[in-house]
C-alpha cells in the first residue's frame, strides 16, 4: 500500500512505515503453522492479487479526482457490484450451483449476515476511513479485520488460539496504536 502511495508521490512518514513493517511482522507471526500444513502456491498468488486490488481500491478512493464527488454509498454499491459480477462469472464457469451448500433457513440467515456485516459495512466504512484519515492509515487499520476474524473464530467456533496468534495480534495492535498516536491525519 505504502509503495503504491510512493509511486503517487505521497511518501508516508516514518511512523507509518514502522507501523506497516511491524504489522507485517505481526501477521507473519500469526500465520506460522506447526509445519503439518503445506502452502498452496495458487492460494498465495490469489492472496497477493487480492491485497493489490484492495490497496488500489483504497488509493483510488483517496486520490482520484474523478470519484471525489461520488458518495460513499454509491462507491460501496459499485465496489460490491464488481465483486458480484466476478462471483457470478466464477459460478457460471464452474459446475457448481449458485445455492450449493445452502440448504436450511439458518444457512440463508448466515449468508445474509455475512453479506451485511463483513461485506457491506466493511466496504462502506473503508471508503469513509480512506477519505477521512488517508489511504495508508486506513489500510494499516485494516489489520483489525483478520484480528476480528480470529477472535470470532476462537470465541464462536472453537478454533485454537495459539501463542503465535496472540504474539502476532499484540504486535499488530501496538503498531497500529503507535501509528495513530504519533501521526496527525
CORRABEL-V518282 format. One record per backbone hydrogen bond with DSSP energy under -1.0 kcal/mol. NH is the residue of the N-H (numbers start at 1). CO is the residue of the C=O. E is the energy in kcal/mol with one decimal. If there is no record, write none. Layout:
((NH,CO,E) (NH,CO,E))
This chain:
((5,1,-2.0) (6,2,-2.1) (7,3,-1.8) (8,4,-1.1) (9,6,-1.9) (10,5,-2.5) (17,13,-2.2) (18,14,-2.7) (19,15,-2.4) (20,16,-2.6) (21,17,-2.6) (22,18,-2.7) (23,19,-2.7) (24,20,-2.6) (25,21,-2.4) (26,22,-2.7) (27,23,-2.6) (28,24,-2.4) (29,25,-2.3) (30,26,-2.5) (31,27,-1.9) (32,29,-1.2) (44,40,-2.0) (45,41,-2.5) (46,42,-2.6) (47,43,-2.2) (48,44,-2.4) (49,45,-2.6) (50,46,-2.6) (51,47,-2.5) (52,48,-2.3) (53,49,-2.5) (54,50,-2.5) (55,51,-2.6) (56,52,-2.7) (57,53,-2.5) (58,54,-2.1) (59,55,-2.6) (60,56,-3.0) (61,57,-2.2) (62,58,-2.0) (63,59,-2.8) (64,60,-2.1) (70,67,-1.3) (75,71,-2.5) (76,72,-2.4) (77,73,-2.2) (78,74,-2.5) (79,75,-2.4) (80,76,-2.6) (81,77,-2.3) (82,78,-2.2) (83,79,-1.8) (84,80,-2.4) (85,81,-2.4) (86,82,-2.3) (87,83,-2.5) (88,84,-2.8) (89,85,-2.5) (90,86,-2.3) (91,87,-2.4) (92,88,-2.9) (93,89,-1.5) (94,91,-1.4) (100,97,-1.8) (102,99,-2.1) (108,104,-1.7) (109,105,-2.3) (110,106,-2.6) (111,107,-2.1) (112,108,-2.4) (113,109,-2.7) (114,110,-2.4) (115,111,-2.0) (116,112,-2.3) (117,113,-2.0) (120,115,-2.1) (121,116,-2.6) (122,117,-1.2) (123,119,-2.3) (124,120,-2.5) (125,121,-2.6) (126,122,-1.9) (127,123,-1.9) (128,124,-2.0) (129,125,-2.8) (130,126,-2.7) (131,127,-1.8) (132,128,-1.8) (133,129,-3.1) (134,130,-1.0) (138,134,-2.0) (139,135,-2.1) (140,136,-2.1) (141,137,-2.5) (142,138,-1.0) (143,140,-1.7) (144,141,-2.1) (145,142,-1.7) (147,143,-1.2) (148,144,-2.6) (149,145,-2.2) (150,146,-2.3) (151,147,-2.4) (152,148,-2.8) (153,149,-2.6) (154,150,-2.3) (155,151,-2.9) (156,152,-3.1) (157,153,-1.0) (159,153,-2.1) (166,162,-2.1) (167,163,-2.8) (168,164,-2.8) (169,165,-2.7) (170,166,-2.3) (171,167,-2.5) (172,168,-2.4) (173,169,-2.7) (174,170,-2.4) (175,171,-2.5) (176,172,-2.4) (177,173,-2.5) (178,174,-2.7) (179,175,-2.4) (180,176,-2.4) (181,177,-2.3) (182,178,-2.2) (183,179,-1.9))
